[in-house]
Amino acid sequence: MTDTRIEIQANYLAAMRQKRLLNGILLIVFVSLLLAGFQTANARNAGGFWQGLPNILDFPTDVVGEAWDRKHLLPGYFAKYARSLIETVNIAAAATLVGALMALGLSLLATRRLAPAVRLIGPIRRLLDILRAIPEIVVALVLIFLLGGGPVPAMIAIALHTIGALGKLFSEVNENASLKPVEGLASVGANWMQRMCLGVIPQVAPNYLSYALLRFEINIRASAILGFVGAGGIGYDLRNTMSWGQGKFDEAAAIFLLLFATIIVVDQISSVVRNHLAFGRQERALTS
């Protein structure tokens, strides 16, 4: 008995040493790749990273200083750029709505236990992977070249990425849905669409809404970023003010504050709704 225990302990220690050795090798490889990538990026950087590092705070200092000197003008700037901010939020909202609806349908077709045809699962999952892998800014640049600048290319680009992201999340949620309502509906002759609408979606709708709200927050930031490439919204105004340089930094600061406040408000509202969905459902389950 003692010999067996010693043998087990020796095997365990040997396995731990092997694991530490492997982790050490992986860490060395990771650090080497990180340093090599940094050296390559620094060599290709126009001004050089180390040469520009002492000036890293110059731009924020100029923006904050100019905004502080002209702080009495900030309310007027808020009113001036409110319309662009609304356009940015509208782009994000429309893209989230369209993307979530299409992701819902594709997720049901890509869920193993729910799909009407098993052969559709693989192609649809690969389609979602492709939509999720391509950055919004790449799609937006292509669409701007084809359609011209404006909010429409930004909305399409964000919606496509939203389909890929939410489609994967929704399909994972669908995997946890109970099949008992679906089987009950099938026993009375319900078709596939009726089984999904009445047996599956009511179970997972709170999770759908929670993920969609989280994606809406992300899409607001994405919409502002796409404005830098000519896709409209407040990001376009921010690019213009920053490109102008000194003399417009106070307006850039006002835009930053508007974006920050908007994201904070949306985040708080989304958090309240998600908490209500999560804890409210638990309370109803306990009282029923």
PyRosetta script that sets phi, psi and omega in degrees:
from pyrosetta import init, pose_from_sequence

init()
pose = pose_from_sequence("MTDTRIEIQANYLAAMRQKRLLNGILLIVFVSLLLAGFQTANARNAGGFWQGLPNILDFPTDVVGEAWDRKHLLPGYFAKYARSLIETVNIAAAATLVGALMALGLSLLATRRLAPAVRLIGPIRRLLDILRAIPEIVVALVLIFLLGGGPVPAMIAIALHTIGALGKLFSEVNENASLKPVEGLASVGANWMQRMCLGVIPQVAPNYLSYALLRFEINIRASAILGFVGAGGIGYDLRNTMSWGQGKFDEAAAIFLLLFATIIVVDQISSVVRNHLAFGRQERALTS")
pose.set_psi(1, -41.7)
pose.set_omega(1, 179.9)
pose.set_phi(2, -67.8)
pose.set_psi(2, -40.1)
pose.set_omega(2, 179.1)
pose.set_phi(3, -63.1)
pose.set_psi(3, -39.2)
pose.set_omega(3, 178.9)
pose.set_phi(4, -64.1)
pose.set_psi(4, -42.0)
pose.set_omega(4, 178.7)
pose.set_phi(5, -63.6)
pose.set_psi(5, -41.6)
pose.set_omega(5, 179.4)
pose.set_phi(6, -65.0)
pose.set_psi(6, -39.2)
pose.set_omega(6, 179.8)
pose.set_phi(7, -65.4)
pose.set_psi(7, -42.5)
pose.set_omega(7, 178.6)
pose.set_phi(8, -62.6)
pose.set_psi(8, -43.7)
pose.set_omega(8, 179.0)
pose.set_phi(9, -62.9)
pose.set_psi(9, -41.1)
pose.set_omega(9, 179.4)
pose.set_phi(10, -65.0)
pose.set_psi(10, -41.9)
pose.set_omega(10, 178.1)
pose.set_phi(11, -63.8)
pose.set_psi(11, -38.9)
pose.set_omega(11, 179.4)
pose.set_phi(12, -64.7)
pose.set_psi(12, -45.2)
pose.set_omega(12, 179.7)
pose.set_phi(13, -64.6)
pose.set_psi(13, -37.8)
pose.set_omega(13, 177.8)
pose.set_phi(14, -65.2)
pose.set_psi(14, -40.7)
pose.set_omega(14, 178.4)
pose.set_phi(15, -65.4)
pose.set_psi(15, -38.5)
pose.set_omega(15, 178.5)
pose.set_phi(16, -65.9)
pose.set_psi(16, -40.3)
pose.set_omega(16, 177.8)
pose.set_phi(17, -63.9)
pose.set_psi(17, -41.1)
pose.set_omega(17, 178.8)
pose.set_phi(18, -64.5)
pose.set_psi(18, -39.3)
pose.set_omega(18, 179.1)
pose.set_phi(19, -66.3)
pose.set_psi(19, -42.7)
pose.set_omega(19, 178.0)
pose.set_phi(20, -63.0)
pose.set_psi(20, -41.0)
pose.set_omega(20, 178.6)
pose.set_phi(21, -61.5)
pose.set_psi(21, -44.6)
pose.set_omega(21, 178.9)
pose.set_phi(22, -63.8)
pose.set_psi(22, -43.0)
pose.set_omega(22, 178.3)
pose.set_phi(23, -63.7)
pose.set_psi(23, -38.4)
pose.set_omega(23, 177.1)
pose.set_phi(24, -63.5)
pose.set_psi(24, -41.7)
pose.set_omega(24, 177.9)
pose.set_phi(25, -63.6)
pose.set_psi(25, -44.1)
pose.set_omega(25, 179.2)
pose.set_phi(26, -63.3)
pose.set_psi(26, -38.5)
pose.set_omega(26, 178.1)
pose.set_phi(27, -64.7)
pose.set_psi(27, -42.0)
pose.set_omega(27, 178.3)
pose.set_phi(28, -62.8)
pose.set_psi(28, -43.6)
pose.set_omega(28, 178.9)
pose.set_phi(29, -62.4)
pose.set_psi(29, -43.0)
pose.set_omega(29, -179.5)
pose.set_phi(30, -63.0)
pose.set_psi(30, -46.7)
pose.set_omega(30, -179.9)
pose.set_phi(31, -64.2)
pose.set_psi(31, -38.6)
pose.set_omega(31, 179.0)
pose.set_phi(32, -63.6)
pose.set_psi(32, -45.0)
pose.set_omega(32, 178.3)
pose.set_phi(33, -64.1)
pose.set_psi(33, -38.6)
pose.set_omega(33, 179.2)
pose.set_phi(34, -63.2)
pose.set_psi(34, -46.0)
pose.set_omega(34, 179.8)
pose.set_phi(35, -66.7)
pose.set_psi(35, -40.4)
pose.set_omega(35, 179.2)
pose.set_phi(36, -64.7)
pose.set_psi(36, -42.1)
pose.set_omega(36, 177.7)
pose.set_phi(37, -64.2)
pose.set_psi(37, -38.7)
pose.set_omega(37, 178.8)
pose.set_phi(38, -65.7)
pose.set_psi(38, -42.2)
pose.set_omega(38, 179.9)
pose.set_phi(39, -63.4)
pose.set_psi(39, -39.9)
pose.set_omega(39, 178.4)
pose.set_phi(40, -64.9)
pose.set_psi(40, -45.0)
pose.set_omega(40, 179.6)
pose.set_phi(41, -64.6)
pose.set_psi(41, -40.4)
pose.set_omega(41, 179.9)
pose.set_phi(42, -66.5)
pose.set_psi(42, -36.3)
pose.set_omega(42, 179.7)
pose.set_phi(43, -67.8)
pose.set_psi(43, -31.9)
pose.set_omega(43, -178.4)
pose.set_phi(44, -90.2)
pose.set_psi(44, -9.1)
pose.set_omega(44, 179.6)
pose.set_phi(45, -70.8)
pose.set_psi(45, 136.4)
pose.set_omega(45, -173.0)
pose.set_phi(46, -61.0)
pose.set_psi(46, -45.5)
pose.set_omega(46, -175.8)
pose.set_phi(47, -99.3)
pose.set_psi(47, -13.1)
pose.set_omega(47, -175.5)
pose.set_phi(48, 89.5)
pose.set_psi(48, 132.7)
pose.set_omega(48, -176.5)
pose.set_phi(49, -66.2)
pose.set_psi(49, -49.7)
pose.set_omega(49, -174.6)
pose.set_phi(50, -67.6)
pose.set_psi(50, -32.7)
pose.set_omega(50, 178.4)
pose.set_phi(51, -69.0)
pose.set_psi(51, -33.2)
pose.set_omega(51, -178.4)
pose.set_phi(52, -90.0)
pose.set_psi(52, -10.9)
pose.set_omega(52, -177.1)
pose.set_phi(53, -59.0)
pose.set_psi(53, -40.4)
pose.set_omega(53, 179.1)
pose.set_phi(54, -64.1)
pose.set_psi(54, -19.3)
pose.set_omega(54, -177.7)
pose.set_phi(55, -99.0)
pose.set_psi(55, 13.2)
pose.set_omega(55, -172.0)
pose.set_phi(56, -66.0)
pose.set_psi(56, -26.5)
pose.set_omega(56, -178.3)
pose.set_phi(57, -95.0)
pose.set_psi(57, 0.8)
pose.set_omega(57, -177.3)
pose.set_phi(58, -63.7)
pose.set_psi(58, -47.8)
pose.set_omega(58, -177.6)
pose.set_phi(59, -64.9)
pose.set_psi(59, -50.7)
pose.set_omega(59, 177.0)
pose.set_phi(60, -57.5)
pose.set_psi(60, -36.9)
pose.set_omega(60, 179.7)
pose.set_phi(61, -65.3)
pose.set_psi(61, -42.3)
pose.set_omega(61, 178.3)
pose.set_phi(62, -63.5)
pose.set_psi(62, -42.6)
pose.set_omega(62, -178.5)
pose.set_phi(63, -64.6)
pose.set_psi(63, -49.6)
pose.set_omega(63, -178.0)
pose.set_phi(64, -65.3)
pose.set_psi(64, -41.1)
pose.set_omega(64, -179.5)
pose.set_phi(65, -63.6)
pose.set_psi(65, -45.0)
pose.set_omega(65, -179.5)
pose.set_phi(66, -68.6)
pose.set_psi(66, -37.5)
pose.set_omega(66, 177.5)
pose.set_phi(67, -65.9)
pose.set_psi(67, -36.7)
pose.set_omega(67, -180.0)
pose.set_phi(68, -69.4)
pose.set_psi(68, -39.5)
pose.set_omega(68, 179.1)
pose.set_phi(69, -65.7)
pose.set_psi(69, -29.5)
pose.set_omega(69, -177.7)
pose.set_phi(70, -116.9)
pose.set_psi(70, 34.5)
pose.set_omega(70, -176.7)
pose.set_phi(71, -61.8)
pose.set_psi(71, -23.8)
pose.set_omega(71, 179.1)
pose.set_phi(72, -70.2)
pose.set_psi(72, -15.8)
pose.set_omega(72, 179.2)
pose.set_phi(73, -91.3)
pose.set_psi(73, -10.0)
pose.set_omega(73, -174.7)
pose.set_phi(74, -60.7)
pose.set_psi(74, -43.1)
pose.set_omega(74, 177.7)
pose.set_phi(75, -57.1)
pose.set_psi(75, -38.8)
pose.set_omega(75, 177.5)
pose.set_phi(76, -65.5)
pose.set_psi(76, -37.8)
pose.set_omega(76, 177.1)
pose.set_phi(77, -66.9)
pose.set_psi(77, -37.3)
pose.set_omega(77, 177.3)
pose.set_phi(78, -59.0)
pose.set_psi(78, -45.3)
pose.set_omega(78, 178.7)
pose.set_phi(79, -66.5)
pose.set_psi(79, -36.0)
pose.set_omega(79, -178.1)
pose.set_phi(80, -64.7)
pose.set_psi(80, -41.3)
pose.set_omega(80, -174.8)
pose.set_phi(81, -99.9)
pose.set_psi(81, 7.6)
pose.set_omega(81, 178.8)
pose.set_phi(82, -63.8)
pose.set_psi(82, -37.1)
pose.set_omega(82, -179.7)
pose.set_phi(83, -64.7)
pose.set_psi(83, -41.7)
pose.set_omega(83, 177.6)
pose.set_phi(84, -65.2)
pose.set_psi(84, -36.3)
pose.set_omega(84, 177.9)
pose.set_phi(85, -64.8)
pose.set_psi(85, -42.2)
pose.set_omega(85, 177.7)
pose.set_phi(86, -61.9)
pose.set_psi(86, -39.0)
pose.set_omega(86, 177.7)
pose.set_phi(87, -62.6)
pose.set_psi(87, -41.3)
pose.set_omega(87, 178.1)
pose.set_phi(88, -62.5)
pose.set_psi(88, -44.9)
pose.set_omega(88, 179.2)
pose.set_phi(89, -65.1)
pose.set_psi(89, -38.2)
pose.set_omega(89, 178.7)
pose.set_phi(90, -65.0)
pose.set_psi(90, -40.3)
pose.set_omega(90, 177.0)
pose.set_phi(91, -59.8)
pose.set_psi(91, -46.8)
pose.set_omega(91, -179.8)
pose.set_phi(92, -64.3)
pose.set_psi(92, -41.8)
pose.set_omega(92, -178.7)
pose.set_phi(93, -65.7)
pose.set_psi(93, -46.2)
pose.set_omega(93, -180.0)
pose.set_phi(94, -63.8)
pose.set_psi(94, -43.0)
pose.set_omega(94, 179.6)
pose.set_phi(95, -64.6)
pose.set_psi(95, -39.4)
pose.set_omega(95, 179.3)
pose.set_phi(96, -66.3)
pose.set_psi(96, -42.7)
pose.set_omega(96, -179.1)
pose.set_phi(97, -64.1)
pose.set_psi(97, -50.6)
pose.set_omega(97, -179.9)
pose.set_phi(98, -62.9)
pose.set_psi(98, -46.0)
pose.set_omega(98, -178.8)
pose.set_phi(99, -63.5)
pose.set_psi(99, -40.6)
pose.set_omega(99, -178.7)
pose.set_phi(100, -67.2)
pose.set_psi(100, -40.6)
pose.set_omega(100, -179.9)
pose.set_phi(101, -65.2)
pose.set_psi(101, -43.7)
pose.set_omega(101, 178.8)
pose.set_phi(102, -70.0)
pose.set_psi(102, -36.0)
pose.set_omega(102, 177.2)
pose.set_phi(103, -64.9)
pose.set_psi(103, -34.9)
pose.set_omega(103, 178.9)
pose.set_phi(104, -61.4)
pose.set_psi(104, -49.5)
pose.set_omega(104, -179.3)
pose.set_phi(105, -63.7)
pose.set_psi(105, -44.3)
pose.set_omega(105, -179.4)
pose.set_phi(106, -67.7)
pose.set_psi(106, -33.8)
pose.set_omega(106, -179.6)
pose.set_phi(107, -66.0)
pose.set_psi(107, -36.5)
pose.set_omega(107, 177.9)
pose.set_phi(108, -67.1)
pose.set_psi(108, -35.0)
pose.set_omega(108, 178.0)
pose.set_phi(109, -75.1)
pose.set_psi(109, -18.8)
pose.set_omega(109, -177.2)
pose.set_phi(110, -102.3)
pose.set_psi(110, 2.8)
pose.set_omega(110, 179.5)
pose.set_phi(111, -90.9)
pose.set_psi(111, 128.7)
pose.set_omega(111, -170.5)
pose.set_phi(112, -60.5)
pose.set_psi(112, -44.0)
pose.set_omega(112, -175.1)
pose.set_phi(113, -82.6)
pose.set_psi(113, -8.3)
pose.set_omega(113, -173.7)
pose.set_phi(114, -118.1)
pose.set_psi(114, -19.2)
pose.set_omega(114, -174.4)
pose.set_phi(115, -63.1)
pose.set_psi(115, 137.9)
pose.set_omega(115, 178.7)
pose.set_phi(116, -70.6)
pose.set_psi(116, -24.5)
pose.set_omega(116, 178.9)
pose.set_phi(117, -137.7)
pose.set_psi(117, 121.1)
pose.set_omega(117, -176.3)
pose.set_phi(118, -62.2)
pose.set_psi(118, -33.8)
pose.set_omega(118, -177.3)
pose.set_phi(119, -67.2)
pose.set_psi(119, -14.4)
pose.set_omega(119, 178.3)
pose.set_phi(120, -82.3)
pose.set_psi(120, -18.7)
pose.set_omega(120, -172.0)
pose.set_phi(121, -62.7)
pose.set_psi(121, -50.4)
pose.set_omega(121, -177.7)
pose.set_phi(122, -60.1)
pose.set_psi(122, -53.8)
pose.set_omega(122, 179.6)
pose.set_phi(123, -59.2)
pose.set_psi(123, -39.2)
pose.set_omega(123, -179.0)
pose.set_phi(124, -69.1)
pose.set_psi(124, -39.6)
pose.set_omega(124, 177.3)
pose.set_phi(125, -63.9)
pose.set_psi(125, -38.9)
pose.set_omega(125, 177.5)
pose.set_phi(126, -67.2)
pose.set_psi(126, -37.9)
pose.set_omega(126, 176.5)
pose.set_phi(127, -61.2)
pose.set_psi(127, -43.2)
pose.set_omega(127, 178.0)
pose.set_phi(128, -64.2)
pose.set_psi(128, -37.4)
pose.set_omega(128, 177.5)
pose.set_phi(129, -62.5)
pose.set_psi(129, -43.2)
pose.set_omega(129, -179.7)
pose.set_phi(130, -64.5)
pose.set_psi(130, -45.5)
pose.set_omega(130, -179.3)
pose.set_phi(131, -63.7)
pose.set_psi(131, -33.6)
pose.set_omega(131, -179.0)
pose.set_phi(132, -79.1)
pose.set_psi(132, -27.0)
pose.set_omega(132, -174.9)
pose.set_phi(133, -81.1)
pose.set_psi(133, -30.0)
pose.set_omega(133, -176.8)
pose.set_phi(134, -81.6)
pose.set_psi(134, 122.4)
pose.set_omega(134, -179.7)
pose.set_phi(135, -63.4)
pose.set_psi(135, 148.5)
pose.set_omega(135, -179.8)
pose.set_phi(136, -59.7)
pose.set_psi(136, -36.8)
pose.set_omega(136, -174.9)
pose.set_phi(137, -66.5)
pose.set_psi(137, -31.9)
pose.set_omega(137, 178.1)
pose.set_phi(138, -68.0)
pose.set_psi(138, -46.2)
pose.set_omega(138, 178.5)
pose.set_phi(139, -63.5)
pose.set_psi(139, -40.4)
pose.set_omega(139, -179.2)
pose.set_phi(140, -63.9)
pose.set_psi(140, -41.2)
pose.set_omega(140, 179.1)
pose.set_phi(141, -62.2)
pose.set_psi(141, -41.4)
pose.set_omega(141, 178.4)
pose.set_phi(142, -65.1)
pose.set_psi(142, -44.2)
pose.set_omega(142, -178.6)
pose.set_phi(143, -68.7)
pose.set_psi(143, -34.9)
pose.set_omega(143, 176.7)
pose.set_phi(144, -64.5)
pose.set_psi(144, -38.1)
pose.set_omega(144, 176.9)
pose.set_phi(145, -64.3)
pose.set_psi(145, -36.3)
pose.set_omega(145, -177.2)
pose.set_phi(146, -85.6)
pose.set_psi(146, -40.7)
pose.set_omega(146, -171.7)
pose.set_phi(147, -107.1)
pose.set_psi(147, -13.1)
pose.set_omega(147, -174.5)
pose.set_phi(148, 91.2)
pose.set_psi(148, 166.0)
pose.set_omega(148, -178.7)
pose.set_phi(149, -70.0)
pose.set_psi(149, 159.7)
pose.set_omega(149, 178.9)
pose.set_phi(150, 139.3)
pose.set_psi(150, -179.7)
pose.set_omega(150, -175.9)
pose.set_phi(151, -74.3)
pose.set_psi(151, -23.5)
pose.set_omega(151, -176.1)
pose.set_phi(152, -63.0)
pose.set_psi(152, -48.4)
pose.set_omega(152, 176.4)
pose.set_phi(153, -58.6)
pose.set_psi(153, -38.2)
pose.set_omega(153, 178.8)
pose.set_phi(154, -64.3)
pose.set_psi(154, -42.8)
pose.set_omega(154, -179.2)
pose.set_phi(155, -63.8)
pose.set_psi(155, -43.5)
pose.set_omega(155, -179.8)
pose.set_phi(156, -64.6)
pose.set_psi(156, -44.2)
pose.set_omega(156, -178.9)
pose.set_phi(157, -62.2)
pose.set_psi(157, -45.1)
pose.set_omega(157, -179.6)
pose.set_phi(158, -68.5)
pose.set_psi(158, -38.0)
pose.set_omega(158, 179.7)
pose.set_phi(159, -63.5)
pose.set_psi(159, -41.1)
pose.set_omega(159, 179.6)
pose.set_phi(160, -63.1)
pose.set_psi(160, -43.4)
pose.set_omega(160, 178.4)
pose.set_phi(161, -67.8)
pose.set_psi(161, -34.8)
pose.set_omega(161, 178.2)
pose.set_phi(162, -65.0)
pose.set_psi(162, -38.7)
pose.set_omega(162, 177.9)
pose.set_phi(163, -59.5)
pose.set_psi(163, -46.1)
pose.set_omega(163, -179.9)
pose.set_phi(164, -64.1)
pose.set_psi(164, -43.1)
pose.set_omega(164, -176.8)
pose.set_phi(165, -71.4)
pose.set_psi(165, -50.6)
pose.set_omega(165, -178.1)
pose.set_phi(166, -71.8)
pose.set_psi(166, -30.3)
pose.set_omega(166, 178.0)
pose.set_phi(167, -59.4)
pose.set_psi(167, -41.6)
pose.set_omega(167, 177.9)
pose.set_phi(168, -67.5)
pose.set_psi(168, -45.2)
pose.set_omega(168, -179.4)
pose.set_phi(169, -64.3)
pose.set_psi(169, -43.7)
pose.set_omega(169, -179.5)
pose.set_phi(170, -64.0)
pose.set_psi(170, -39.6)
pose.set_omega(170, -179.7)
pose.set_phi(171, -64.7)
pose.set_psi(171, -36.3)
pose.set_omega(171, 177.3)
pose.set_phi(172, -67.7)
pose.set_psi(172, -36.2)
pose.set_omega(172, 175.9)
pose.set_phi(173, -65.4)
pose.set_psi(173, -40.3)
pose.set_omega(173, -179.1)
pose.set_phi(174, -62.2)
pose.set_psi(174, -31.6)
pose.set_omega(174, -179.3)
pose.set_phi(175, -60.4)
pose.set_psi(175, -28.1)
pose.set_omega(175, -176.9)
pose.set_phi(176, -92.7)
pose.set_psi(176, 1.2)
pose.set_omega(176, -179.8)
pose.set_phi(177, -72.9)
pose.set_psi(177, 143.3)
pose.set_omega(177, 178.1)
pose.set_phi(178, -73.0)
pose.set_psi(178, 139.4)
pose.set_omega(178, -179.3)
pose.set_phi(179, -90.5)
pose.set_psi(179, -5.0)
pose.set_omega(179, -177.8)
pose.set_phi(180, -61.7)
pose.set_psi(180, -46.4)
pose.set_omega(180, 176.8)
pose.set_phi(181, -62.5)
pose.set_psi(181, -36.1)
pose.set_omega(181, 179.8)
pose.set_phi(182, -65.3)
pose.set_psi(182, -44.1)
pose.set_omega(182, 178.8)
pose.set_phi(183, -65.4)
pose.set_psi(183, -37.3)
pose.set_omega(183, 177.0)
pose.set_phi(184, -64.1)
pose.set_psi(184, -42.3)
pose.set_omega(184, 178.0)
pose.set_phi(185, -67.0)
pose.set_psi(185, -37.3)
pose.set_omega(185, 178.9)
pose.set_phi(186, -65.5)
pose.set_psi(186, -32.9)
pose.set_omega(186, -178.3)
pose.set_phi(187, -68.7)
pose.set_psi(187, -22.0)
pose.set_omega(187, 178.8)
pose.set_phi(188, -101.4)
pose.set_psi(188, 10.4)
pose.set_omega(188, 173.0)
pose.set_phi(189, 93.1)
pose.set_psi(189, 16.3)
pose.set_omega(189, 178.9)
pose.set_phi(190, -71.2)
pose.set_psi(190, 141.6)
pose.set_omega(190, 177.5)
pose.set_phi(191, -79.7)
pose.set_psi(191, 179.0)
pose.set_omega(191, -175.1)
pose.set_phi(192, -61.7)
pose.set_psi(192, -43.6)
pose.set_omega(192, -179.7)
pose.set_phi(193, -62.1)
pose.set_psi(193, -42.2)
pose.set_omega(193, 179.1)
pose.set_phi(194, -66.5)
pose.set_psi(194, -37.9)
pose.set_omega(194, 178.7)
pose.set_phi(195, -64.9)
pose.set_psi(195, -39.3)
pose.set_omega(195, 179.7)
pose.set_phi(196, -69.7)
pose.set_psi(196, -45.7)
pose.set_omega(196, -175.5)
pose.set_phi(197, -70.1)
pose.set_psi(197, -33.7)
pose.set_omega(197, -175.3)
pose.set_phi(198, -103.4)
pose.set_psi(198, -22.6)
pose.set_omega(198, -175.3)
pose.set_phi(199, -107.6)
pose.set_psi(199, -27.2)
pose.set_omega(199, -175.0)
pose.set_phi(200, -109.3)
pose.set_psi(200, -53.5)
pose.set_omega(200, -173.4)
pose.set_phi(201, -58.5)
pose.set_psi(201, -42.0)
pose.set_omega(201, 177.8)
pose.set_phi(202, -59.3)
pose.set_psi(202, -29.3)
pose.set_omega(202, 179.6)
pose.set_phi(203, -71.1)
pose.set_psi(203, -40.3)
pose.set_omega(203, -170.2)
pose.set_phi(204, -106.0)
pose.set_psi(204, 2.4)
pose.set_omega(204, -177.8)
pose.set_phi(205, -56.5)
pose.set_psi(205, -41.4)
pose.set_omega(205, 177.3)
pose.set_phi(206, -59.7)
pose.set_psi(206, -38.7)
pose.set_omega(206, 177.6)
pose.set_phi(207, -67.8)
pose.set_psi(207, -39.4)
pose.set_omega(207, 175.6)
pose.set_phi(208, -56.6)
pose.set_psi(208, -49.7)
pose.set_omega(208, -176.9)
pose.set_phi(209, -64.8)
pose.set_psi(209, -39.1)
pose.set_omega(209, 179.2)
pose.set_phi(210, -62.2)
pose.set_psi(210, -46.7)
pose.set_omega(210, 178.5)
pose.set_phi(211, -66.4)
pose.set_psi(211, -37.4)
pose.set_omega(211, 179.9)
pose.set_phi(212, -65.5)
pose.set_psi(212, -39.8)
pose.set_omega(212, 177.1)
pose.set_phi(213, -64.9)
pose.set_psi(213, -41.5)
pose.set_omega(213, 177.0)
pose.set_phi(214, -62.1)
pose.set_psi(214, -39.8)
pose.set_omega(214, 178.9)
pose.set_phi(215, -68.2)
pose.set_psi(215, -32.5)
pose.set_omega(215, 178.3)
pose.set_phi(216, -61.3)
pose.set_psi(216, -41.1)
pose.set_omega(216, 176.5)
pose.set_phi(217, -60.2)
pose.set_psi(217, -44.9)
pose.set_omega(217, 179.9)
pose.set_phi(218, -63.6)
pose.set_psi(218, -39.1)
pose.set_omega(218, -176.7)
pose.set_phi(219, -69.5)
pose.set_psi(219, -28.4)
pose.set_omega(219, 175.4)
pose.set_phi(220, -63.2)
pose.set_psi(220, -45.3)
pose.set_omega(220, 178.0)
pose.set_phi(221, -65.2)
pose.set_psi(221, -40.7)
pose.set_omega(221, 179.2)
pose.set_phi(222, -64.0)
pose.set_psi(222, -39.0)
pose.set_omega(222, 179.4)
pose.set_phi(223, -64.2)
pose.set_psi(223, -39.6)
pose.set_omega(223, 177.6)
pose.set_phi(224, -66.4)
pose.set_psi(224, -38.8)
pose.set_omega(224, 179.8)
pose.set_phi(225, -66.8)
pose.set_psi(225, -40.1)
pose.set_omega(225, -178.6)
pose.set_phi(226, -66.5)
pose.set_psi(226, -21.0)
pose.set_omega(226, 175.5)
pose.set_phi(227, -61.7)
pose.set_psi(227, -24.9)
pose.set_omega(227, 179.2)
pose.set_phi(228, -66.3)
pose.set_psi(228, -24.6)
pose.set_omega(228, -179.5)
pose.set_phi(229, -101.5)
pose.set_psi(229, 14.8)
pose.set_omega(229, 175.0)
pose.set_phi(230, 94.6)
pose.set_psi(230, 19.9)
pose.set_omega(230, -177.9)
pose.set_phi(231, -93.0)
pose.set_psi(231, 16.2)
pose.set_omega(231, 175.4)
pose.set_phi(232, 81.9)
pose.set_psi(232, -178.9)
pose.set_omega(232, 179.0)
pose.set_phi(233, 82.2)
pose.set_psi(233, -170.9)
pose.set_omega(233, -174.8)
pose.set_phi(234, -72.2)
pose.set_psi(234, -21.5)
pose.set_omega(234, 176.6)
pose.set_phi(235, -64.0)
pose.set_psi(235, -33.8)
pose.set_omega(235, 177.2)
pose.set_phi(236, -65.5)
pose.set_psi(236, -42.3)
pose.set_omega(236, 177.6)
pose.set_phi(237, -66.0)
pose.set_psi(237, -37.4)
pose.set_omega(237, 179.1)
pose.set_phi(238, -64.7)
pose.set_psi(238, -40.8)
pose.set_omega(238, 177.8)
pose.set_phi(239, -62.5)
pose.set_psi(239, -41.8)
pose.set_omega(239, -179.2)
pose.set_phi(240, -64.7)
pose.set_psi(240, -42.7)
pose.set_omega(240, -179.2)
pose.set_phi(241, -68.3)
pose.set_psi(241, -37.2)
pose.set_omega(241, 179.3)
pose.set_phi(242, -72.5)
pose.set_psi(242, -34.9)
pose.set_omega(242, 178.7)
pose.set_phi(243, -68.3)
pose.set_psi(243, -30.3)
pose.set_omega(243, -179.3)
pose.set_phi(244, -65.1)
pose.set_psi(244, -36.5)
pose.set_omega(244, 179.0)
pose.set_phi(245, 91.2)
pose.set_psi(245, -153.5)
pose.set_omega(245, -177.9)
pose.set_phi(246, -60.1)
pose.set_psi(246, 140.2)
pose.set_omega(246, -173.9)
pose.set_phi(247, 106.7)
pose.set_psi(247, -21.4)
pose.set_omega(247, 177.8)
pose.set_phi(248, -121.3)
pose.set_psi(248, 3.4)
pose.set_omega(248, -177.1)
pose.set_phi(249, -65.9)
pose.set_psi(249, -28.2)
pose.set_omega(249, 177.7)
pose.set_phi(250, -66.1)
pose.set_psi(250, -36.3)
pose.set_omega(250, 176.7)
pose.set_phi(251, -69.4)
pose.set_psi(251, -37.8)
pose.set_omega(251, 175.8)
pose.set_phi(252, -61.4)
pose.set_psi(252, -40.4)
pose.set_omega(252, 178.1)
pose.set_phi(253, -63.7)
pose.set_psi(253, -39.8)
pose.set_omega(253, 177.9)
pose.set_phi(254, -62.1)
pose.set_psi(254, -40.1)
pose.set_omega(254, 179.0)
pose.set_phi(255, -66.5)
pose.set_psi(255, -42.0)
pose.set_omega(255, 176.6)
pose.set_phi(256, -57.8)
pose.set_psi(256, -44.5)
pose.set_omega(256, -179.2)
pose.set_phi(257, -65.4)
pose.set_psi(257, -39.2)
pose.set_omega(257, 177.6)
pose.set_phi(258, -62.5)
pose.set_psi(258, -46.1)
pose.set_omega(258, 179.6)
pose.set_phi(259, -63.2)
pose.set_psi(259, -44.2)
pose.set_omega(259, -179.5)
pose.set_phi(260, -61.2)
pose.set_psi(260, -46.5)
pose.set_omega(260, -179.4)
pose.set_phi(261, -64.3)
pose.set_psi(261, -39.7)
pose.set_omega(261, -179.7)
pose.set_phi(262, -64.3)
pose.set_psi(262, -45.0)
pose.set_omega(262, -179.5)
pose.set_phi(263, -65.3)
pose.set_psi(263, -38.0)
pose.set_omega(263, 178.2)
pose.set_phi(264, -63.8)
pose.set_psi(264, -45.3)
pose.set_omega(264, -179.0)
pose.set_phi(265, -63.4)
pose.set_psi(265, -47.5)
pose.set_omega(265, 179.8)
pose.set_phi(266, -62.4)
pose.set_psi(266, -39.8)
pose.set_omega(266, 179.6)
pose.set_phi(267, -63.5)
pose.set_psi(267, -42.5)
pose.set_omega(267, -179.8)
pose.set_phi(268, -66.6)
pose.set_psi(268, -43.6)
pose.set_omega(268, 178.8)
pose.set_phi(269, -63.2)
pose.set_psi(269, -43.7)
pose.set_omega(269, 179.3)
pose.set_phi(270, -63.2)
pose.set_psi(270, -39.6)
pose.set_omega(270, 179.2)
pose.set_phi(271, -63.2)
pose.set_psi(271, -41.9)
pose.set_omega(271, 178.8)
pose.set_phi(272, -62.7)
pose.set_psi(272, -45.4)
pose.set_omega(272, -179.3)
pose.set_phi(273, -64.6)
pose.set_psi(273, -44.8)
pose.set_omega(273, -179.4)
pose.set_phi(274, -64.2)
pose.set_psi(274, -40.8)
pose.set_omega(274, 178.0)
pose.set_phi(275, -65.0)
pose.set_psi(275, -39.2)
pose.set_omega(275, 177.8)
pose.set_phi(276, -63.5)
pose.set_psi(276, -41.1)
pose.set_omega(276, 179.4)
pose.set_phi(277, -66.1)
pose.set_psi(277, -42.7)
pose.set_omega(277, -176.4)
pose.set_phi(278, -72.0)
pose.set_psi(278, -55.5)
pose.set_omega(278, -175.6)
pose.set_phi(279, -76.8)
pose.set_psi(279, -31.3)
pose.set_omega(279, 176.9)
pose.set_phi(280, -64.3)
pose.set_psi(280, -38.6)
pose.set_omega(280, 178.6)
pose.set_phi(281, -68.1)
pose.set_psi(281, -37.3)
pose.set_omega(281, 177.9)
pose.set_phi(282, -65.0)
pose.set_psi(282, -41.1)
pose.set_omega(282, 179.8)
pose.set_phi(283, -65.0)
pose.set_psi(283, -40.3)
pose.set_omega(283, 178.9)
pose.set_phi(284, -66.5)
pose.set_psi(284, -35.5)
pose.set_omega(284, 178.5)
pose.set_phi(285, -67.6)
pose.set_psi(285, -34.6)
pose.set_omega(285, -179.5)
pose.set_phi(286, -74.2)
pose.set_psi(286, -35.2)
pose.set_omega(286, -178.5)
pose.set_phi(287, -81.6)
pose.set_psi(287, -19.0)
pose.set_omega(287, -177.6)
pose.set_phi(288, -83.8)
pose.dump_pdb("model.pdb")
